[in-house]
C-alpha cells in the first residue's frame, strides 16, 4: 500500500445523493463498501464528514441565524452524518466509532487523538464529527487539522469530479485537469477545492491532499494502492 494511514474528507451533500438534502442510504452503502475494502487491505482510515445536507452554518446566517449558533448547528449535523456512515461501515464488516470534538456521550465518544489512533491501529474506522469544535472553521479545516494530528500520510478529499481543474469542468469542457499541484499555486490561483486554512495547515505540516471522485467506485482503493488517479496537492 502506498498510504498506510489516511484522513478521508467527505461532503455532507455527497451523502444526500442527487437531492442534495437528507441522507441517501444507497450512497452510504457505496461509500462504506469502498472504505471497508481499503481497511481490510491494511490501510488505517479516519473520516471527517461535512453537514451541509442537513444544515450549513453560513446558510443559517443568511436566514437570520447568529453565526456562532449557526455553526454549532452545522457541527451537530456532522455528527448525525457520522453516525449514519458508521452504521453502514459496520454493516460492511469493519468496526467504526464516532468521535466528537465536543462532549456528547452516549451519542459519540469525546475525541482524544490517542484514542482515535488506537482504534484505527486495531482495524477500526475513526469518524471524527463536530468539526473543530469551534465556530468560524469549516469541516475542510477540521479535516486538515485531524489529518495533521493523527499523522496521516495524506488527506483524501472525495468529490464529485476526478481531480482539480483550472476552471469548472461542468461549465467549461476545455478545463484543464492538474495531475499534481503545489499548495502555493492552489492558494495563489484561489482554487476552491478546499479553503485557505485547510491548504495552509497541510502545507505547513507537509500533508499532501489527494482530490478524487468518490462516486467512481473502486477509485479510492486504487489510489491508496498507488494508482495514478485524481490530483495530488503537495509542497513539491
N, C-alpha and C positions, 0 to 999 in steps of 0.2 A: 504494500500500500504506500502511495506517495504521501498521504496525510494520515498521521496516527491519531490526531485529535482535532476536531473542527467545531466551530460555532456556526450553526445554521440559522440564518435570519429569514423568517417568512412574514409576508404582509398579512394583515387581518383580512383585507379584501380578497386575497387569493383563496382563503378558506371558504368564502361565500360562493365561489363559482361564478357563473355568468351574471347572477343577480347583483352581486356586489354587496349584498346585505345578508346578515344572519350567517349560519354555519351550514355548509353543504356536506352531508355525510360521505358522499362518494369522493369528494375532493380529499377529505381527511383520510379516507381509506387508501387512496392512491399515494398520498404523501407518506403515510405510515408504512406502507409496503416498501417504499424506496429507502426510508430511514432504517427500517429493520434489517434490510439486506446489507446496508453499509456497516451496521453494528455487528451483525453476525459474521461479517468478513474481517472484523478486527479493529475497526476504527471507532474511537470514542467520540460521542456526539452530545453536544449541548445545543439547546434551541432557544431562541428568543422569537416570540410571535407578536405582531402588532395587534391593534384592536380596532382599526378603522371600519371593519364590517359591523361593529356594534356601536361604537361611539368614538369620535375623534375630537380631541381637546380643542384644536383650533376651529373646527366646525362649530363647536359649542360656543366659543367666543363670538362668532358671527351671529349666533342665535340669541346672544344676550347673556351667556354664562360668564361668570368671573373666570379668568384664565386659570388660576390655581385650582379651583374646584372642577373646572372642565378637564384639566389634565389628570386630576385624581380619578375622575370618572373613566377617562381613557385608560388609565393604569388598571383599574378594575376590569375593564373589558379584556385586556390582555390575559388576565388570569382565567377568565371564562374560556377564552380560546385555548389556553394552555391545558386546562382540564379536559376539554373535548379532544384535543390532539393526543393527550396522554392515554385516554381510553382506547383509541384506535391503535396506537403503538403497542399497547399491551395485548390487544386482540391479534396483532401481527406476530406475537411471540417474543417480545422484548420488554423487559421491565422499564417502566417510565415513572418519574416522580416530578411533581410540580413544586418548584421552589418560588417563593415570593420575596421581593425586595422589602416589603413591609410585613409585619407580623399579621397573619390571618389564619392561624391554626383553628380548627382542623381542616380548613379548606385547602391549605397548601403549607408546606414546610417553610420556615423562615430561611432565606438564602444565606448560607455561610459558605464561602468559597471552598474551604477544605472538605466540607461535607458533600458538596456537589461533585467535586473532583473524585472523591472516594466512591461515590455512587457510579460515576462514569467508568472508573477503573474496574469496578465489579461487573461491568457489562450492561449497565442501565443507561437510559437517556435522561439527562437532567434538563427539564424545561423550566427556564427561568422567567417568570412573569413579573408584572408590576413595574416594568420599565426600570429606571434608575432609582425609583422611589421618591423622586423629586420632580416638581413641575418644571416646565420650560426645556425639557430634554426629550428628544424623540426616541422611539424604540430603535431606530438606527444607531443613535448614540449609545443606547443601552446595550445593543448587540456588540458594538465595538468595545465598550467598557468590559463586558463579560468575557469577550474573546481574549482581551489582554490579561484579565485576572486569572483565567483558568489555564493560560499558557497554550492557547490554541495555535496549531500550525497555520491556520488560515480562517478567515471569516467567509463563509459561503453565503452569498446573497441570492436567494431563489426568487426569480422574477417571472414575468410572462414572455420575456424575449430572451434570445440566446446569447446575450452579451451586452457590451456597452457600444453605443453608436455615437457618431458626431452630431447626429440630429435624430429626431423621432422617426424610426423606420416605418411606422404605420402611416405617417403623413408624408414622408419623403422616401420613395422607393430607391433613390440613389444614395441613401445614407450609408456611410462607411462604418464598418464594424472594426473595432480595435481587438486584436488578439492579446496585446499587452498594453499597459498604460501606466504612467507614473502618477503617484499621488499629486505631485506638483502640477502636472498638466490637467488632471481631473479638477483640481481646485481652480487653476487659472482659467480653464475653459468653462467653469461653472456647470460641469456635467452633473445631472440631477440623480445619479444612481443612489447616492447616499448623501446625507447632509455634511456640511463642512466640519462639524465637530467629530463625526464618525471618521471621516477621512483623516483628520489631524491626529486623533488618538491612535489609529492604526499606523499612520506614518511614523509617529514618534516612538512607537513600540515595535516597529518592524513586523507587523502582522499583515500579510497580503490579503486582499479581498478578491474572491472569485465570484464573478457575476455570471449566472447561467439560467437556463429555462427549467424551472422546477416542474413545469407541466409536461415536459417531454420525458415520459417515464424511462428510467434507466440512465439518464444523463448524470445524475448525482453519483451513482455507483461508478460510472466510467471515469468521471473526473477524479474522484477520490483514489481510484486505482492508477491514475497517471494519464488519463486520456486528455488529448489536446482539444478541449471544448470550452466554450464560454470565453470570458475575458478576465485576465489577471491584472489587478491593480496593485502595484508594489513600489518600493523605493528604487528599483533598478530600471 
